[in-house]
Amino acid sequence: MNLDPRVLAANASVTAPMLTWVTVHGNLCLSLRHPQNAGQSRELCLQMVRHLSKLIVDAEIMTQEEMDQANRVEQEHGSDVA
């Protein structure tokens, strides 16, 4: 495994259909409910969820109000996605 910090910090582009990103968003939210999902990897997941939330709202798949409601449900289940 290449753990060179320069490689790990490099940007990578991934193109996928919006349905895929909605699915990734949901699965990341689900993973954030787990109490052992902690530390730096959790922070990276939170950043990705927030980015995908904006992408989903910007694409008008969900309204901001719907996303806010979904985030409230996640918070009720132990996630901190807001």
C-alpha positions in Angstrom: 0.0 0.0 0.0 1.3 3.4 -0.9 1.0 5.7 2.1 3.1 8.5 0.7 1.5 11.7 2.0 1.8 13.4 -1.4 -0.1 10.6 -3.0 -2.8 10.5 -0.3 -3.3 14.3 -0.5 -3.6 14.3 -4.3 -7.1 15.0 -5.8 -8.9 12.4 -7.8 -11.9 12.9 -10.0 -14.7 10.4 -10.1 -17.7 10.7 -12.4 -20.9 8.8 -11.7 -24.6 9.2 -12.3 -26.4 11.3 -9.7 -28.3 8.1 -8.5 -24.9 6.7 -7.5 -24.1 9.9 -5.5 -27.4 9.8 -3.7 -26.7 6.2 -2.8 -23.2 7.0 -1.6 -24.6 9.8 0.5 -27.2 7.5 2.1 -24.6 4.8 2.8 -22.2 7.3 4.3 -25.0 8.7 6.5 -25.7 5.2 7.7 -22.0 4.5 8.5 -21.9 7.7 10.6 -24.5 6.3 12.9 -22.1 3.6 14.1 -20.5 4.6 17.4 -17.1 3.2 16.4 -16.9 5.3 13.3 -14.6 7.9 14.8 -11.5 9.9 14.3 -10.1 11.3 11.1 -11.9 8.9 8.8 -15.2 10.1 10.4 -14.3 13.7 9.6 -13.6 12.8 6.0 -16.9 11.1 5.8 -18.7 14.1 7.2 -17.0 16.4 4.7 -18.1 14.1 1.9 -21.7 13.9 3.2 -21.8 17.7 3.4 -20.4 18.0 -0.2 -22.9 15.4 -1.5 -25.8 17.1 0.3 -25.0 20.3 -1.5 -24.6 18.5 -4.8 -28.0 16.8 -4.3 -29.8 20.0 -3.4 -28.1 21.9 -6.3 -29.2 19.2 -8.7 -32.8 19.7 -7.4 -33.1 16.1 -6.4 -34.1 17.2 -2.9 -35.0 20.7 -1.7 -32.9 22.2 1.1 -35.9 21.7 3.4 -36.0 18.0 2.6 -32.2 17.7 3.1 -32.6 19.6 6.5 -35.3 17.1 7.5 -33.1 14.2 6.5 -30.2 15.6 8.5 -32.5 15.9 11.6 -33.4 12.3 11.2 -29.7 11.3 11.0 -29.0 13.4 14.1 -31.8 11.6 16.0 -30.0 8.3 15.2 -26.6 9.4 16.4 -25.1 11.0 13.3 -23.7 14.6 13.2 -24.2 15.4 9.5 -25.6 18.9 9.9 
